[in-house]
Amino acid sequence: MNQNDLEKQMRLGECFHSIRVLPHAWTIVRVDGRSFSRFTESRFAKPFDLAFSELMVTTASALMTELNGVYGYTESDEISILLPRAWDLFGREVEKTVSVSAGIASAAFTEAYGQAAHFDSRLWVGAEDTDVVDYFRWRQSDAGRCCLNGWVYWTLRQNGMGYEDATKASEGRTKAWKHDTLMAHGINFNDLPSWQKRGLGLYWGEERKDGLNPITGESVPTVRRKLIVDREIPLHDRYSDFIAELLKP
């Protein structure tokens, strides 16, 4: 078999390589830490650690920059990056986008932390602006649920319960029971930082600075794009309005 025939035959095995996101569809890249429950347990405070959150912000910032994201959202060990509707990286290839985004996240987190960490990646695709709004409402709702469950679980653990007992204690319990359990240990859920309960957002803004004209030596105003990290993102309908505004051309 000559080299050209071998090349053609081997390419047939790359059966998923040609799958592409449909033109003009909204696309969100979501990366998740691989086995991060085990990875973080002995390295960071529970249930939340600001140092870990800053590492996730660093990772999300790298993804926003490398993928030219419109909006980034992170909670716990996951990051969602909204791509422009007309994005054309890698010819909109699913396989390439997934593999490269996982690589960017893994490299950024590892470099910032100094120990190897791995992320996996997937794509979400929506046709309408309202689909994107619903997606981020969904992830924010998940953040609130995970925050409450995490605080209850780790509060019980830190007060003497073992893994199984702490897990079973809150199974099937109402939100009211969970809030009361935290209050019994001196924790008011409503007073917890917003970024723990809602996640946090990243989006592009403008930064104005004085520059120097190299020819005339005169001071001139300059405007550069700046990535904003928002730890106080709004809730519910205000969050929907906020996302909808970002989607406008």
C-alpha positions in Angstrom: 0.0 0.0 0.0 1.5 3.4 -1.0 1.6 6.3 1.3 -1.4 8.2 -0.2 -3.6 5.1 0.1 -2.5 4.5 3.7 -3.2 8.2 4.5 -6.7 7.9 3.1 -7.5 4.7 4.9 -6.2 6.0 8.3 -8.2 9.2 7.9 -11.4 7.2 7.7 -10.8 6.2 11.3 -11.1 9.8 12.4 -14.9 9.4 12.3 -15.8 12.3 14.6 -13.2 14.8 13.3 -15.6 16.4 10.8 -18.5 17.2 13.2 -19.0 20.9 13.4 -21.3 23.3 15.3 -24.0 24.6 13.0 -23.4 28.1 11.6 -24.7 31.0 13.8 -25.7 28.8 16.7 -24.7 30.1 20.2 -22.1 27.8 21.7 -21.0 27.5 25.3 -17.8 25.6 26.2 -18.1 24.1 29.7 -15.0 22.7 31.4 -15.1 20.7 34.7 -12.3 19.7 37.0 -11.6 16.0 36.7 -11.8 14.2 40.1 -11.7 17.6 41.8 -13.6 16.4 44.9 -10.6 14.2 45.7 -8.1 16.8 44.4 -9.3 19.6 46.6 -10.3 17.9 49.8 -6.8 17.9 51.3 -5.6 21.1 49.6 -8.3 23.7 50.2 -10.7 24.7 53.0 -14.2 23.4 52.8 -16.9 24.0 51.7 -15.4 27.1 50.0 -11.9 28.5 49.7 -11.2 31.9 48.3 -7.8 30.8 47.1 -9.4 28.0 45.0 -12.0 30.4 43.6 -9.1 32.7 42.5 -7.5 29.8 40.7 -10.8 29.1 38.9 -10.9 32.8 38.0 -7.4 32.6 36.6 -8.4 29.6 34.5 -11.6 31.2 33.3 -9.7 34.3 32.3 -7.3 32.2 30.2 -10.3 30.6 28.4 -12.0 33.9 27.9 -8.8 35.4 26.3 -7.8 32.4 24.2 -11.3 31.6 23.0 -12.4 35.3 22.6 -15.4 34.6 24.9 -18.3 36.9 25.3 -19.1 35.9 28.9 -17.6 33.5 31.4 -19.2 32.0 34.5 -17.7 29.9 37.1 -19.0 28.1 40.2 -17.4 25.3 42.2 -15.0 23.5 39.8 -16.8 24.3 36.5 -16.4 27.1 34.0 -18.8 28.1 31.2 -17.5 30.3 28.3 -20.0 31.8 25.9 -18.5 32.1 22.4 -19.6 34.8 19.9 -22.5 33.6 17.7 -20.2 33.8 14.6 -17.1 32.2 16.2 -15.0 30.4 13.7 -12.1 28.9 15.7 -11.0 25.6 14.3 -13.7 25.8 11.6 -16.2 25.3 14.5 -15.0 21.7 14.8 -16.4 20.1 18.0 -13.5 17.7 18.6 -10.9 20.4 18.3 -12.8 22.9 20.4 -13.3 20.4 23.2 -9.8 19.2 23.3 -8.1 22.6 23.1 -10.4 24.2 25.7 -9.7 21.3 28.1 -6.0 21.8 27.4 -6.1 25.6 28.1 -8.0 25.1 31.4 -5.6 22.3 32.6 -2.5 24.3 31.7 -3.8 27.6 33.2 -4.8 26.0 36.5 -1.6 23.9 36.8 0.6 26.9 36.1 -1.2 29.1 38.6 -1.3 26.4 41.3 2.0 24.7 40.7 0.5 21.1 40.8 -1.0 19.2 37.9 -4.7 19.4 37.5 -7.0 18.2 34.7 -10.2 19.4 33.1 -12.6 17.8 30.7 -14.8 19.8 28.3 -18.1 19.6 26.5 -20.1 21.9 24.2 -23.6 23.2 24.7 -25.4 24.6 21.6 -28.5 26.9 21.5 -30.4 28.5 18.7 -31.9 31.6 20.4 -30.8 34.3 22.8 -33.4 33.0 25.3 -31.7 29.6 25.2 -28.4 31.3 26.4 -30.3 33.1 29.2 -31.9 29.9 30.3 -28.5 28.1 30.3 -26.9 30.6 32.7 -30.0 30.7 34.9 -29.7 27.0 35.1 -26.1 27.1 36.1 -26.7 29.8 38.7 -29.5 27.7 40.1 -27.2 24.8 40.4 -24.7 27.0 42.2 -27.2 27.9 44.8 -28.3 24.3 45.4 -24.7 23.1 45.6 -23.7 25.9 48.0 -26.5 25.0 50.4 -25.8 21.3 50.3 -22.1 21.8 50.6 -22.4 24.0 53.6 -24.7 21.6 55.4 -22.5 18.6 54.6 -19.2 20.1 55.6 -20.8 21.7 58.7 -21.9 18.3 59.9 -18.5 16.8 59.0 -16.7 19.4 60.9 -18.9 18.8 63.9 -18.0 15.2 64.2 -20.1 13.3 61.7 -18.5 10.8 59.4 -18.8 10.8 55.6 -21.8 8.4 55.4 -23.7 9.9 58.3 -23.3 13.4 57.0 -24.4 12.3 53.5 -27.5 10.5 54.8 -28.4 13.3 57.3 -29.6 15.7 54.6 -31.0 13.2 52.1 -34.6 14.1 51.2 -34.5 17.1 53.5 -36.2 20.4 52.7 -34.4 23.7 52.1 -35.9 24.9 55.4 -34.4 22.0 57.3 -31.0 22.8 55.8 -31.2 26.5 56.6 -32.3 25.6 60.2 -29.4 23.2 60.5 -26.9 25.8 59.5 -28.5 28.4 61.9 -28.2 25.8 64.7 -24.4 26.0 64.1 -24.3 29.8 63.9 -24.3 30.1 60.1 -26.9 32.3 58.4 -27.0 31.1 54.7 -28.2 34.5 53.6 -25.1 36.2 55.0 -22.7 34.0 53.0 -20.7 35.7 50.1 -22.6 36.1 46.9 -20.0 34.3 44.8 -20.5 31.2 46.9 -24.3 31.2 46.4 -24.5 32.5 42.8 -21.1 31.9 41.2 -19.3 34.7 39.5 -19.1 36.2 36.1 -16.4 37.5 33.7 -17.0 39.9 30.9 -15.2 42.6 28.9 -15.3 46.2 29.7 -13.1 49.3 28.9 -10.2 50.8 30.8 -9.2 54.3 30.1 -5.6 55.3 30.7 -3.2 58.1 29.7 -0.7 57.1 27.1 2.3 58.8 25.5 2.5 59.7 21.8 6.0 58.5 20.9 6.4 61.1 18.2 5.2 64.3 19.9 5.8 63.2 23.5 2.3 64.4 24.3 0.0 62.6 26.8 -3.0 61.1 25.0 -6.0 59.2 26.4 -6.2 55.5 25.4 -8.9 52.9 25.8 -8.1 49.2 26.2 -10.3 46.2 26.7 -10.3 44.9 30.2 -11.7 41.6 31.7 -14.0 42.4 34.5 -14.4 39.8 37.3 -17.8 40.2 39.0 -18.4 38.5 42.3 -21.8 40.2 42.8 -23.7 39.1 39.8 -27.5 39.6 40.0 -30.2 37.0 40.6 -33.3 35.7 38.9 -34.9 38.2 36.4 -32.1 40.8 36.9 -29.6 38.1 35.9 -31.7 37.3 32.8 -31.7 40.9 31.8 -28.0 41.2 32.4 -27.2 38.2 30.2 -29.6 39.4 27.5 -27.9 42.7 27.4 -24.5 41.0 26.8 -25.9 39.2 23.8 -26.9 42.3 21.9 -24.8 43.1 18.8 
